[in-house]
Amino acid sequence: MSTAHMIHHRGQLSVYLRLMGASVPSIYGPSADEPPEAEEKTASA
């Protein structure tokens, strides 16, 4: 399967999850639904 094809399906999954009101998991790195690690560490300090 080509890389472009896999990226296309990852994008489809993200759109469908958002339309259903679910948060998007970090598939290949953090998603916009997860706070950045740097902010988490700063908030807890």
ABEGO torsion letter per residue (X at the ends): XBAAAAAAAAAAAAAAAAAAGBBBBBABEBBAABBBAAAAAAAAX
